[in-house]
Amino acid sequence: MSRLISYFIAGLIALAILSSTLFVVDQRQYAIVFALGEVKQVIKDPGLHFKLPPPFQNVMFLEKRILTLDTPEPDRFITAEKKNILVDAFVKWRISDPKLYFVSFGGDERRMQDRMAQIVKASLNEEITKRTVREVISGERGKVMDAIRTKVAAEATQIGAQILDVRLKRVDYVEQINNSVYERMKSERVRVANELRSTGAAESEKIRADADRQRIVILADAYRQAEAIRGEGDAKAARIYSDAFGKNPEFYKFTRSLEAYKDSFKTRSDVLLIDPNSEFLRYFKTPGGAKK
């Protein structure tokens, strides 16, 4: 009986020792095997692996997936114009050299993020101080990100990391600059509005002047045509009068005298002072107008 118990205990001990020599590496992880505190092996392939039982060998697992460094608050930088802006950036990175990464930070991801944040901030400061506010916000934003990515990637390789992307989430003015920018934008809009108004007024005057010119031309042309028509009518009337006078001169004189009487005595109150023997009244004296 005591022998069976001994065998059972020995089996448990052997199973415990065997289980301590086996470990599984997930596809999302790296595994670093230590022998007496020294890096013995770096395992990058997933699966079941063997090692010596503690304390001879130990295993540490590191993240293989893409990680994100995102600062909680935007940092303040000074542009080439000596103006303050707020920049909020994030970095996509992953461990490329597990051994170098462990040697640099002892596997502490927090220390790695602090170091990465310092590198990104230094690169941002170097690039932003060479550019104006307009260039950073819109004009050369892509160039700024590319330059920062290149510089951060070069330093990250020295600590076992690979930089995949660096992005500027938000670039904004500080409050004082926001007010000055607003005033400048307002004055610019007012200037443009005044220019448009002055241009519109000039075009209006131009159109009005052209319309007046066309009106004068049209009226002059109409007056010319009217005078031509009136002249033709007067000539035609004169010709008719001449023909009528040639056919019966006495009747023509009589009708003309009647028209003159009609125009002279339009109302009862009209008074005409004239010599009774005047030629004007000869048709009042005799029916035929003959002189006696």
C-alpha positions as CSV (number, residue, x, y, z in Angstrom):
1,M,0.0,0.0,0.0
2,S,2.8,2.4,0.9
3,R,4.5,1.5,-2.3
4,L,1.4,2.5,-4.4
5,I,1.2,5.8,-2.6
6,S,4.9,6.4,-3.3
7,Y,4.4,5.6,-7.0
8,F,1.4,8.0,-7.1
9,I,3.3,10.8,-5.5
10,A,6.2,10.2,-7.9
11,G,3.9,10.3,-10.8
12,L,2.4,13.6,-9.7
13,I,5.8,15.0,-9.3
14,A,6.9,13.8,-12.8
15,L,3.7,15.2,-14.3
16,A,4.3,18.6,-12.6
17,I,7.9,18.6,-13.9
18,L,6.7,17.6,-17.4
19,S,4.0,20.3,-17.5
20,S,6.5,22.9,-16.4
21,T,8.7,22.1,-19.4
22,L,5.8,22.6,-21.9
23,F,4.4,25.9,-23.0
24,V,2.1,27.1,-25.8
25,V,2.9,30.1,-28.0
26,D,-0.1,31.9,-29.3
27,Q,-0.1,33.2,-32.9
28,R,-0.6,36.7,-31.5
29,Q,2.5,36.5,-29.3
30,Y,6.3,36.2,-29.1
31,A,7.9,34.0,-26.5
32,I,11.3,34.7,-24.9
33,V,13.0,31.9,-23.1
34,F,15.4,32.9,-20.2
35,A,18.1,30.7,-18.8
36,L,19.2,32.0,-15.4
37,G,18.1,35.5,-16.3
38,E,19.7,35.5,-19.7
39,V,17.8,35.5,-23.0
40,K,18.3,32.0,-24.3
41,Q,15.8,31.8,-27.2
42,V,13.2,33.9,-29.0
43,I,10.3,31.9,-30.4
44,K,8.2,33.6,-33.1
45,D,6.3,30.6,-34.4
46,P,3.0,29.6,-32.7
47,G,2.6,26.0,-31.3
48,L,3.8,23.7,-28.5
49,H,7.4,24.2,-27.3
50,F,9.7,22.7,-24.6
51,K,12.0,24.3,-22.0
52,L,13.8,23.3,-18.9
53,P,11.7,23.4,-15.7
54,P,12.1,26.5,-13.4
55,P,14.3,27.8,-12.1
56,F,16.6,26.8,-15.0
57,Q,14.4,28.4,-17.7
58,N,11.5,30.8,-17.7
59,V,9.3,32.2,-20.4
60,M,8.0,35.7,-21.1
61,F,5.3,36.5,-23.7
62,L,5.3,39.7,-25.8
63,E,2.6,41.1,-28.0
64,K,2.9,40.5,-31.7
65,R,-0.1,42.4,-32.8
66,I,-0.2,46.1,-34.0
67,L,-0.3,48.5,-31.0
68,T,-1.5,52.1,-30.8
69,L,0.2,54.9,-29.0
70,D,-2.4,57.7,-28.5
71,T,-1.7,60.6,-26.3
72,P,-4.7,61.6,-24.0
73,E,-4.1,65.3,-24.4
74,P,-2.8,67.3,-27.4
75,D,0.7,68.8,-27.1
76,R,1.5,72.5,-27.7
77,F,4.1,73.4,-30.3
78,I,5.5,76.7,-31.7
79,T,5.5,77.3,-35.5
80,A,7.9,79.3,-37.6
81,E,5.7,82.3,-37.0
82,K,6.1,82.0,-33.2
83,K,2.5,81.0,-32.8
84,N,1.2,78.2,-30.5
85,I,-0.8,75.4,-31.9
86,L,-2.2,72.2,-30.4
87,V,-1.4,68.9,-32.1
88,D,-3.0,65.5,-31.3
89,A,-1.2,62.6,-32.9
90,F,-1.2,58.8,-32.7
91,V,1.3,56.1,-33.7
92,K,0.7,52.6,-35.0
93,W,3.6,50.3,-34.1
94,R,4.5,46.7,-33.3
95,I,7.5,44.8,-31.8
96,S,9.9,43.8,-34.6
97,D,12.9,42.5,-32.5
98,P,11.6,40.9,-29.3
99,K,15.1,40.4,-27.9
100,L,16.2,44.1,-28.5
101,Y,12.8,45.3,-27.2
102,F,13.3,43.3,-24.0
103,V,16.8,44.5,-23.5
104,S,15.7,48.1,-24.0
105,F,12.7,48.1,-21.7
106,G,12.7,44.8,-19.9
107,G,9.4,43.9,-21.6
108,D,7.6,46.8,-20.0
109,E,5.1,48.2,-22.5
110,R,4.5,51.3,-20.5
111,R,8.2,52.3,-20.6
112,M,8.1,51.7,-24.4
113,Q,5.1,54.0,-24.8
114,D,6.7,56.7,-22.8
115,R,9.9,56.5,-24.9
116,M,7.9,56.4,-28.1
117,A,5.9,59.5,-27.0
118,Q,9.2,61.4,-26.4
119,I,10.4,60.4,-29.9
120,V,7.2,61.5,-31.6
121,K,7.1,64.8,-29.6
122,A,10.7,65.6,-30.5
123,S,10.0,64.9,-34.2
124,L,6.8,66.9,-34.2
125,N,8.6,69.9,-32.6
126,E,11.5,69.7,-35.1
127,E,9.1,69.6,-38.1
128,I,6.5,72.2,-36.9
129,T,9.1,74.8,-35.9
130,K,10.2,74.9,-39.6
131,R,6.7,75.6,-41.0
132,T,4.0,78.2,-40.7
133,V,0.5,77.6,-39.2
134,R,-1.1,77.4,-42.6
135,E,1.5,74.8,-43.8
136,V,1.0,72.6,-40.8
137,I,-2.8,72.7,-40.8
138,S,-3.5,72.3,-44.5
139,G,-0.7,73.1,-47.0
140,E,2.0,70.6,-46.0
141,R,0.3,68.3,-43.5
142,G,1.0,65.2,-45.5
143,K,4.7,66.2,-45.7
144,V,4.8,66.7,-41.9
145,M,3.4,63.3,-41.2
146,D,5.8,61.6,-43.7
147,A,8.8,63.4,-42.2
148,I,7.8,62.5,-38.6
149,R,7.1,58.9,-39.7
150,T,10.6,58.6,-41.2
151,K,12.4,60.0,-38.1
152,V,10.4,58.0,-35.6
153,A,10.8,54.8,-37.6
154,A,14.6,55.3,-37.7
155,E,14.8,55.7,-33.9
156,A,12.3,53.0,-33.2
157,T,14.4,50.3,-35.0
158,Q,17.1,50.9,-32.4
159,I,14.7,49.8,-29.6
160,G,13.2,46.8,-31.4
161,A,10.0,48.4,-32.7
162,Q,8.6,49.0,-36.1
163,I,6.6,52.1,-36.9
164,L,3.7,51.5,-39.3
165,D,2.0,54.8,-39.3
166,V,2.0,58.3,-37.7
167,R,-1.1,60.4,-38.1
168,L,-2.1,63.9,-36.9
169,K,-5.6,63.6,-35.6
170,R,-6.2,67.2,-34.9
171,V,-4.2,70.4,-35.4
172,D,-5.8,73.4,-33.8
173,Y,-5.1,76.9,-32.6
174,V,-4.9,77.9,-29.0
175,E,-7.7,80.1,-27.8
176,Q,-5.9,83.4,-28.3
177,I,-4.9,82.5,-31.9
178,N,-8.5,81.3,-32.5
179,N,-9.8,84.8,-31.8
180,S,-7.2,86.5,-34.0
181,V,-7.8,84.0,-36.8
182,Y,-11.6,84.7,-36.5
183,E,-11.0,88.4,-36.8
184,R,-8.7,88.0,-39.7
185,M,-11.2,85.7,-41.5
186,K,-14.0,88.2,-40.7
187,S,-12.0,91.1,-42.1
188,E,-11.1,89.1,-45.2
189,R,-14.8,88.3,-45.8
190,V,-15.7,91.9,-45.4
191,R,-13.0,92.9,-47.9
192,V,-14.2,90.3,-50.4
193,A,-17.8,91.5,-49.9
194,N,-16.8,95.2,-50.4
195,E,-14.9,94.2,-53.6
196,L,-17.9,92.3,-54.9
197,R,-20.2,95.3,-54.1
198,S,-17.8,97.7,-55.8
199,T,-17.6,95.4,-58.8
200,G,-21.3,95.1,-58.9
201,A,-21.8,98.8,-58.7
202,A,-19.3,99.4,-61.5
203,E,-21.1,96.8,-63.7
204,S,-24.4,98.4,-62.8
205,E,-23.2,101.8,-63.9
206,K,-21.8,100.3,-67.1
207,I,-25.1,98.6,-67.9
208,R,-27.1,101.7,-67.0
209,A,-24.8,103.9,-69.2
210,D,-25.1,101.4,-72.1
211,A,-28.9,101.4,-71.7
212,D,-29.0,105.2,-71.7
213,R,-26.8,105.3,-74.8
214,Q,-29.1,102.8,-76.5
215,R,-32.1,104.8,-75.5
216,I,-30.6,108.0,-77.0
217,V,-29.7,106.1,-80.2
218,I,-33.2,104.6,-80.5
219,L,-34.9,108.0,-79.8
220,A,-32.6,109.7,-82.3
221,D,-33.3,107.1,-84.9
222,A,-37.0,107.3,-84.2
223,Y,-37.0,111.1,-84.4
224,R,-35.1,110.9,-87.7
225,Q,-37.6,108.5,-89.1
226,A,-40.5,110.6,-87.8
227,E,-39.0,113.7,-89.4
228,A,-38.5,111.8,-92.6
229,I,-42.1,110.6,-92.5
230,R,-43.4,114.1,-91.6
231,G,-41.4,115.6,-94.4
232,E,-42.8,113.1,-96.8
233,G,-46.3,113.9,-95.5
234,D,-45.8,117.6,-95.8
235,A,-44.4,117.2,-99.3
236,K,-47.4,115.0,-100.3
237,A,-49.8,117.5,-98.7
238,A,-48.2,120.4,-100.5
239,R,-48.4,118.5,-103.7
240,I,-52.1,117.8,-103.1
241,Y,-52.7,121.5,-102.2
242,S,-50.8,122.5,-105.4
243,D,-52.9,120.2,-107.5
244,A,-56.1,121.4,-106.0
245,F,-55.1,125.1,-106.4
246,G,-54.2,124.5,-110.0
247,K,-57.6,122.9,-110.8
248,N,-59.7,125.6,-109.0
249,P,-57.8,128.5,-107.5
250,E,-60.8,130.4,-106.3
251,F,-62.2,127.4,-104.5
252,Y,-58.9,126.8,-102.9
253,K,-58.7,130.4,-101.7
254,F,-62.2,130.1,-100.4
255,T,-61.5,126.9,-98.4
256,R,-58.3,128.3,-97.0
257,S,-60.2,131.5,-95.9
258,L,-62.8,129.3,-94.1
259,E,-60.1,127.5,-92.3
260,A,-58.5,130.8,-91.3
261,Y,-61.9,132.1,-90.1
262,K,-62.5,128.9,-88.1
263,D,-59.1,129.2,-86.4
264,S,-59.6,133.0,-85.7
265,F,-63.1,132.7,-84.2
266,K,-63.0,129.6,-82.1
267,T,-65.1,131.1,-79.2
268,R,-67.7,133.9,-78.8
269,S,-65.3,135.9,-76.8
270,D,-62.6,136.1,-79.5
271,V,-62.0,139.6,-80.7
272,L,-60.2,140.5,-83.9
273,L,-59.2,144.1,-84.7
274,I,-58.8,144.5,-88.4
275,D,-59.6,146.9,-91.2
276,P,-63.1,146.2,-92.7
277,N,-61.6,146.6,-96.2
278,S,-58.9,144.0,-95.5
279,E,-58.4,141.2,-97.9
280,F,-58.9,138.7,-95.0
281,L,-62.7,139.6,-94.9
282,R,-63.5,139.8,-98.5
283,Y,-65.5,136.5,-98.5
284,F,-67.7,138.1,-95.8
285,K,-68.6,140.9,-98.2
286,T,-69.6,139.0,-101.3
287,P,-70.5,135.4,-101.7
288,G,-67.9,134.8,-104.4
289,G,-65.4,136.9,-102.8
290,A,-65.2,139.2,-105.9
291,K,-64.1,142.8,-105.3
292,K,-66.6,145.6,-106.0
